[in-house]
Amino acid sequence: MTEHSPETEEVSEKSPTTLTSMFSNAIGLGIFAVVTAGVIAVTQFSTKDKIVFNQKLFQAKQLVELVPGALEELSEPFGVISVGDEKWQKLDLLSQSSEFEYFYSPTKDAVILPAIAPQGYTEAINLLVAINGDGSLAGVRVTAHKETPGLGDGIETRKSDWIYQFDGKSLFNPEPESWLVKKDGGEFDQMTGATITPRAIVKAVKNTLEFYNLNAEALKAGQ
């Protein structure tokens, strides 16, 4: 019979086998992965909620600026437009790809439409276009964009008054063929060093006015 020294027996009892060690490590890594994934998921969910909330808050601020004195009326969307709904004429003018909300103030007789300028310098530019009952513009605001800082971001009211040049304009003031930036022979200023961004917005605003001109009654009726 083979004899074992006390030292050998003590080492055998205290040292885990290679298989046990690998199994323990795998369990540890698995638990770490699950916990990490859970933390990331919770963080992303929380961040997403915060982003949506901030976007809604910013939009509310823009609505109040565009139609002063109609806060309660604009607290909720007036109607929902489904892309592909045939009752809307030339819905493609707004460049929306999915269902979207719009606002109407009966007391101010102003419709506020979300529109997209798909041909921005980097990505599409999201807009709110407020139109008075007579077809003139109450104002235009950019709600989201990723234009080049220092150039295209002049479309923001906190950085430039460029966007205010649309106030009071209409589909026929200037004439439709003049709804271009000055570089292209139109009536609207471009920004120093940036033409693509203002060109995209001018076109989107004109398109929104055309959509309103075709659908004003239906928009005010909340269809």
N, C-alpha and C positions, 0 to 999 in steps of 0.2 A: 504494500500500500504506500502510496506516495505521501510524503509528509510535507506540510506547508508551514512555513515560519509564521509567527504572529504578525510580522510586518507585512507579509504577502497577503494574508487574510484581511488585514485592515484596509489595504489599498483596494482589494477586490470589492469589499463591501461599500466603500465610499465613492468610488469612481463609476459614473453612469456609462452604459455602453454607448457606442457610436450611434446606434439606431435610436436609442432613447433621447440622446442629445439632439439629433436631427429633428425628431418628432416634436420635442419641446420648442426648438427654435421656430419650426413651422407654425406651431400654434401661436407663438408670440408674434410672429410677423403677420399672421392672419388677423389677430385681434387688433394689431396696430393699423392694418390696412382698413379694417371695418370702421374703427373709430375715426381715422383720418378722413375717410370717404364721408362719414356722417357729418363731421365738422364742416367739410367743404360744402356739402349739400345744404346744410343749415345756413351757412354764410351766404351762399349764392341766393338762396330763397329770400333771406332777409334783405340782401342787397337789391334784388330784383324788386321787392315790394317798395323799398325806399326810392328806387329810381322811378317807378311808376307814380308814386306819391308826389315826388318832386316835379315830374313832368306835368301832372294834373294841376299842381299848385302854380307852376309857371304859366300854363295855359290860362288858368283863371285870371291871373294878373294881366295877361295880354288881352283877354276878353273885356275886362273892365277898362283898360286903356282905350280900346277900339270903340266901345260903346259906353261912354260914361253915364252913370245914373241908371243902368239897367242890371245891376248886380243880381237881384233876386230872380229876374227873368232868365239870366244867363247861368244860373247856378246849376241847371240841369240841361242836357241837350234837348233841343226842340224836336229833332227828328233823326232817324237813322236811314242811311242810303245804302242799299245793297248793290254791289257791283254786278252788272249783268241784268239789272231790273230794267225792262224795256220802257217803262213809263217815263224814264229820265232821258231827255234828248242830249246826245253827245256827251255822255258821262265820262268818256275817255279824256275829255279836256282837263279834268282834274288830276289825271295820272294816278288815281288811287287803285290799289291792287286787291283790296278787301273791303268789307263792310266798314263804314265810318259814320261818325256823328256830325251834325251841324247845329247851329244855334240861330234863333230868330227872336228879336225883341219887338213885340207888337207896338209898344209905346214909342219906340224910336224908329219903327219900321226899318229895321236893319237886319240883314242876313249875314251871318259869319260862316264862311265855308273854309274847311281845311283843304289845302291844295299842296301839290308836290311839284317842285321844279326838278325834273329827273336829270338835267344836264348840268349839274354843278361841277365845279372843278375837280372835286374829289369824290363826293357822293351826292345823292339826292338831297335837296333842301326842303324842309317842311315849312309850310306857311299857314297863316290864318289871314284870310282876306275878308274884310268887312265892307259890305255894299249897302248903301242907302236905298230907300224905296225908289228914288228917281234914277237909280243906276250909277250914281257917282260913288267913288270910293270913300268910305269913312276912314280907312287906313289899312295898312298891311304890316304884319309882323312875322318875323322868322322865329319858329319855335324849336327847330333843331337843325344843326348843320355841322359839317366837319371841314369847312373851308380853311385855307391856309392862314394861320395866325399872322396878323400884320398886313394882310392883303385882302383876302376874301371875307375876313370876319368884320369888315366895315359895314356889313349888312345888319349888325346888331345895334340897337338904339343906344346902348350904353357906350358905344365906341364911335358912332357916327350918326349924323342926321340924314344919311343918304336915303333911307327907306321912306322918309316923310315926303319925298317928292311925288309919291303916288296919291297923296291926300287930295280929294276933290276931282281927280281925273275920272274919266268914264271911257266906255268903249269907243265913243266918237269924239272924245276930247283928250288927247289928240285923235286925229283920224286913224283908223285901224292900221294903215300902212306906215304910220309914224310910231307905232309901238315897238321901237327898237332903241338901242343905245346910240348915242351920237356918233360913235365910231362907225356904225352901220347905216348912218343916214337918218337916224330917228331923233326923238325928242328927249330921251332920258340920259342923264349923266351916267358915265361909268365911274369906276373908282381908279385912283392912281395906281398903275401897275396891275390892275385886275379888270379884265373885260368879260371873261367867261362867267363868273359868278353873277354880275348884274344882268348880263344878257339872258341868263337862265331865269332869273326872277322876273324880269320884264315880260318875258314870254309866258311864264306861268300865271302872272297877274292878268294879262290880257285874256288868256284862255279861261280863267275863272270868271271874268266879266262876260265872256261869250256864253258860258254855261248858265250864268245867272239870267242873262237876257232871254235865253230860251226856256228857262224853267222857273221864273220868278213866282208865278202864281202857285205852282205846285209846292215850292219851297215854303211859302208863307202859309200854306194850308196844312203843312206838316205831313205831307204824303210821303 
